[in-house]
Amino acid sequence: MQVFNTVNEMQNWCTDQKNQGKTIGLVPTMGYLHEGHLSLVREARRQTDVVVVSIFVNPIQFGANEDLDKYPRDLSKDLEMLEKEKADAVFAPAAAEMYPPGYNSFVEIEGQVTAKLCGASRPGHFKGVATVVAKLFNICQPNRAFFGQKDAQQVLVIEKMVRELNFPLQIVSAHSKRKRRPGHEFA
Ligand code: PAF
């Protein structure tokens, strides 16, 4: 399993896989993995040739009253779990790699889909999610991207973005037996 921390390395590796005719499955996560994430990795393994898992606690999807620093992290355990699942590559960038100083480009999905529930109670949350997911799609170039059905509103927002911005990929929303670990309430 290869672990990449920079956008360039990850993007080059994915381009290489595509040039070899392989299909890429991406499982975007914020780490601190549990069985729900692993079931998405297994689904990606069933449906695509190579599986990339991103581990990135995305600062811009946290609100001012949500404690980003307290979000649980355990990269070495995550890597151990992904090694066992035979993931092919992990993308684990630092925040400054994804959002270098002066970063100013965002994706905002408007309309009904973001007006209610999390979209209403966590202003800016889906703008942060859509932005990071769009970046991950451009970096990892997946044929299919896998998200837990349990975050139903997030899946709808991402599907709308993919449709309206013409990303050439398929969203798979899979049933993930999700058990939140303590302190994981912002996932
Ligand atoms: O569902 C999550 O863990 C996150 O919202 C995601 C999709 C990885 C984007 O940071």
Boltz pocket constraint, residues with backbone or C-beta under 6 A from the ligand:
constraints:
  - pocket:
      binder: B
      contacts: [[A, 28], [A, 29], [A, 30], [A, 56], [A, 58], [A, 61], [A, 128], [A, 129], [A, 132], [A, 133], [A, 151], [A, 154], [A, 187]]
      max_distance: 6.0
